[in-house]
Amino acid sequence: MQLWDSLASVSASHSVLTLGFFDGVHLGHQALLREVVGYAQQHRCPSVVVTLWPHPRIVLGKEPGGFHLINGLNYKLELLEASGVDGVVVLEFTLELAHQSPLEFLQRVVGMPSCPRCIFMGYDHRFGRGGAGDFTVLSQFCKPLGIDTRQGQPLQLDGLEVSSTLVRRAIQQGDTEYAARLMGRNFSFRGTVAHGFRLGQRMGFPTANIEPYEPWQLVPGHGVYEGWCQIRTDSGVDRFKAVVNVGTRPTVSSGRAVSIEAHLLDFQGDLYGQELEVGFNRKLRPELKFSSVDDLKMQIAKDIECVRTGR
């Protein structure tokens, strides 16, 4: 898969484009991307995703508590590559771009050296200043230029339309099993193992204190999860079952800072400074404040047994 930072770099003629942010690359996104790739193969032309980074809501800063994303950019690019598209254009989203009207935005997109043959767009995608641009605006702009336009249809699961918003809500509520159904894979993110207070090690359950790469990385709601950690090694990738705690550790700390700590089952070694991916299968229980450290240790042992046996 090729990667570009501007549409001017896309040299292939008569490409098929799709516009969108694709956070989470969920089942709805995957269905749209299959249509794009299928059209491109049928017409023997390259398939190209045009996406933005960072997310407009992060740049505009209108979220009171900050806006959080399901995937970082590199992870999203890997997921897009796995979909089979030939290339991705990552446009930097700036305040200047935010102030462009829908028509100005389309002139920038379509005004590439090689005019696209077709543009696909998701059913709920918006573009241009204030999100005023929709599929109707796109179609009206493209028709005089002889550019075909196609709109993806909503995909439903359990009577609800699959969307990035729905995935984020499930993750924030700790329902990582439902999030996995919406995405077709476990929710996971990547980060670096940082130095912590070594409290887990002193209790006999050493943990990796994981700092996400991006400050806007979405993490599950507070609780204890059955999950896994994946570590890259010289020989490949190793994956370990893990008990993952997301929260403030109320039994051993009075602070309010949220941490992500993972105890890797059957792992021996030092992870400090290493990069890893942490995934979430299901929530085992809420984060609790125990009356003593011994009670906490007993519960952690039970959590480990649950993860080991899958019960």
C-alpha positions in Angstrom: 0.0 0.0 0.0 1.3 3.5 -0.9 1.0 6.4 1.5 0.8 10.1 0.4 0.5 13.3 2.3 -1.2 15.2 -0.5 -3.5 14.5 -3.4 -1.0 16.0 -5.8 1.2 13.0 -5.1 -1.5 10.6 -6.5 -0.2 10.0 -10.0 -2.4 7.1 -11.1 -5.2 8.2 -13.5 -8.9 7.6 -13.0 -8.5 6.3 -9.4 -11.5 5.5 -7.2 -11.5 7.5 -4.0 -13.3 7.2 -0.7 -13.5 10.0 1.8 -13.7 9.5 5.6 -11.9 9.5 8.9 -12.4 5.7 9.5 -11.9 5.7 13.2 -12.0 2.1 14.4 -12.3 0.8 10.9 -15.5 -1.0 12.1 -17.8 -3.3 10.2 -19.5 -0.4 8.4 -16.2 1.0 7.2 -15.1 -2.5 6.2 -18.3 -2.9 4.0 -17.6 0.4 2.3 -14.0 -0.4 1.7 -15.0 -3.8 0.1 -17.2 -1.9 -2.3 -14.3 0.5 -3.1 -11.8 -2.3 -3.7 -14.3 -4.3 -5.7 -15.1 -1.3 -8.0 -11.4 -0.6 -8.4 -10.7 -4.2 -9.4 -13.7 -4.3 -11.8 -12.6 -1.1 -13.6 -8.8 -1.8 -13.3 -8.0 1.3 -11.4 -6.3 2.1 -8.1 -8.3 2.4 -4.9 -7.4 5.3 -2.6 -8.6 6.3 0.8 -8.5 10.1 1.6 -8.5 10.7 5.3 -7.7 13.4 7.8 -5.3 13.6 10.7 -5.7 14.7 13.5 -9.5 14.4 14.0 -11.3 17.7 13.4 -12.9 17.6 16.9 -9.4 17.5 18.4 -8.1 20.4 16.3 -11.2 22.5 17.0 -11.1 21.7 20.7 -14.8 21.8 21.3 -15.1 18.8 23.5 -15.3 19.7 27.3 -13.4 16.6 28.4 -11.4 16.2 25.3 -12.1 13.9 22.3 -10.7 10.4 22.2 -10.0 8.1 19.3 -10.3 4.4 18.9 -7.1 4.1 16.8 -3.9 6.0 16.5 -2.8 6.9 12.9 -0.3 4.1 12.4 -2.7 1.5 13.6 -5.5 2.9 11.4 -3.2 2.8 8.4 -2.4 -0.9 9.1 -6.1 -1.7 9.2 -6.8 0.2 6.0 -3.9 -1.7 4.3 -5.5 -5.0 5.5 -8.7 -4.0 3.7 -6.9 -4.2 0.4 -6.9 -0.6 -0.8 -3.9 0.5 -3.0 -3.1 3.7 -1.2 -4.0 6.2 1.5 -3.8 10.0 1.4 -3.5 11.6 4.8 -4.4 15.2 4.7 -3.3 17.3 7.7 -6.4 18.8 9.3 -5.7 22.4 10.2 -7.8 25.4 11.2 -7.4 26.7 7.6 -8.9 23.5 6.2 -11.7 23.6 8.8 -12.7 27.0 7.5 -13.0 25.8 3.9 -16.5 25.5 2.5 -17.7 22.1 1.2 -17.1 23.3 -2.4 -13.6 24.5 -1.6 -12.8 21.2 0.1 -14.0 19.3 -3.0 -12.1 21.5 -5.3 -9.0 20.6 -3.3 -9.8 16.9 -3.4 -10.9 16.6 -7.0 -8.5 19.2 -8.3 -5.7 16.6 -8.4 -3.5 16.0 -11.5 -5.5 12.9 -12.4 -9.2 13.3 -12.0 -10.8 10.4 -10.0 -13.2 8.0 -11.8 -15.5 7.5 -8.9 -15.8 8.8 -5.3 -17.4 6.7 -2.6 -18.6 8.2 0.7 -20.2 6.8 3.8 -23.8 7.4 4.5 -23.2 9.7 7.4 -19.9 11.4 6.4 -19.8 15.2 6.5 -17.1 17.6 5.2 -16.4 21.3 4.8 -17.0 24.1 7.2 -19.4 23.2 10.0 -19.9 19.7 8.4 -22.2 21.3 5.8 -21.1 19.0 3.0 -22.9 15.7 2.5 -23.4 13.1 -0.3 -25.9 15.4 -2.1 -23.3 18.2 -2.3 -20.7 15.7 -3.5 -22.9 14.4 -6.2 -23.9 17.8 -7.5 -20.2 18.8 -7.6 -19.0 15.7 -9.4 -21.8 15.2 -12.0 -20.7 18.0 -14.4 -17.2 16.7 -14.2 -18.2 13.2 -15.2 -17.2 11.7 -11.9 -19.3 8.8 -10.6 -20.4 8.9 -7.0 -21.5 6.1 -4.8 -22.9 6.2 -1.2 -22.3 3.4 1.3 -25.4 2.1 3.1 -25.7 1.9 6.9 -24.9 -1.5 8.4 -26.9 -2.6 11.4 -26.1 -4.8 14.3 -28.7 -5.6 16.9 -31.0 -3.0 15.4 -28.5 -0.2 15.7 -26.4 1.4 12.9 -22.7 0.6 13.3 -20.7 3.8 13.8 -17.5 5.0 15.4 -19.7 6.8 18.0 -21.3 3.5 18.9 -18.0 1.8 19.2 -16.5 4.6 21.4 -19.6 4.5 23.7 -19.3 0.7 24.1 -15.6 1.0 25.0 -16.1 3.9 27.4 -18.8 1.8 29.1 -16.5 -1.1 29.4 -18.5 -3.3 27.1 -15.4 -4.4 25.1 -17.3 -7.6 23.9 -19.9 -5.5 22.1 -17.1 -3.2 20.7 -15.4 -6.3 19.3 -18.6 -7.4 17.6 -18.9 -3.9 16.0 -15.3 -3.9 14.8 -14.9 -7.6 14.0 -11.8 -7.8 16.3 -10.9 -7.0 19.9 -10.4 -3.4 20.9 -6.7 -2.8 21.4 -4.2 0.1 21.5 -0.4 0.5 21.6 1.8 2.2 24.0 5.1 2.1 26.0 5.7 0.4 29.3 6.6 3.2 31.8 8.0 3.0 35.3 5.3 2.8 37.9 5.3 2.4 41.7 6.0 -1.4 41.5 3.1 -2.0 43.8 2.0 -5.1 41.8 5.5 -6.5 42.0 5.6 -6.1 45.8 2.3 -8.0 46.0 3.7 -10.8 43.8 1.8 -9.8 40.7 4.2 -7.6 38.6 2.4 -5.4 36.1 3.3 -3.4 33.0 2.2 0.3 33.4 1.2 1.2 29.9 1.2 4.7 28.6 -0.7 5.1 25.3 1.2 6.7 22.4 -1.4 9.5 21.9 -3.0 11.6 24.6 -6.3 11.3 22.8 -6.2 7.5 22.9 -9.6 6.1 24.0 -9.3 3.6 26.9 -12.1 1.4 28.4 -14.1 2.5 31.4 -12.7 1.7 34.8 -12.6 -2.0 35.6 -10.7 -5.2 35.5 -10.5 -6.9 32.1 -9.6 -10.2 30.6 -7.2 -9.3 27.8 -3.8 -9.9 26.2 -0.5 -8.2 25.5 1.5 -8.5 22.3 5.2 -7.8 22.3 7.4 -7.6 19.2 10.6 -9.6 19.5 13.6 -10.3 17.2 11.9 -13.6 16.3 8.4 -12.2 15.7 5.5 -11.4 17.9 4.7 -13.0 21.3 1.2 -12.7 22.8 0.4 -13.3 26.5 -2.9 -13.6 28.3 -3.3 -10.7 30.7 -5.3 -9.3 33.5 -5.7 -5.6 32.7 -6.8 -3.0 35.3 -8.0 0.4 34.1 -8.6 2.9 36.9 -7.3 4.7 39.9 -6.2 1.7 42.1 -8.3 2.9 45.1 -7.1 0.2 47.5 -3.4 1.4 47.3 -3.7 5.0 46.2 -5.8 8.1 47.1 -5.0 9.8 43.8 -7.4 10.3 40.9 -4.9 9.7 38.0 -6.1 6.9 35.7 -3.5 4.1 34.9 -3.6 1.1 32.7 -1.8 -1.8 34.2 -1.4 -5.3 32.8 -0.3 -8.5 34.5 1.0 -10.9 31.8 0.4 -14.5 32.6 3.5 -16.7 32.4 5.8 -13.9 31.3 9.3 -13.6 32.7 11.4 -10.6 31.9 11.7 -6.8 32.1 9.2 -4.8 29.9 10.2 -1.3 31.0 10.7 1.0 27.9 9.3 -1.6 25.5 6.4 -1.0 23.1 3.4 -3.3 23.3 -0.1 -3.7 22.2 -2.8 -4.3 24.9 -6.1 -5.9 23.9 -9.4 -6.3 25.8 -11.6 -9.4 25.5 -14.2 -8.8 28.3 -14.8 -7.0 31.5 -14.4 -9.3 34.5 -15.5 -6.9 37.3 -15.6 -3.3 38.3 -12.6 -1.7 40.0 -13.2 -2.0 43.8 -11.7 -0.6 46.9 -10.8 -3.5 49.2 -10.5 -3.3 53.0 -6.9 -4.6 52.9 -4.1 -5.3 50.6 -4.4 -9.0 51.4 -8.0 -9.0 50.2 -6.9 -7.3 47.0 -4.2 -10.0 46.5 -6.8 -12.7 46.9 -9.1 -11.1 44.3 -6.2 -10.6 41.8 -5.4 -14.4 42.2 -9.1 -15.1 41.3 -8.9 -12.7 38.3 -5.8 -14.5 37.0 -7.5 -17.8 37.3 -10.5 -16.5 35.4 -8.3 -15.3 32.6 -6.2 -18.5 32.6 -9.3 -20.8 32.3 -11.6 -18.4 30.3 -14.4 -18.9 32.8 
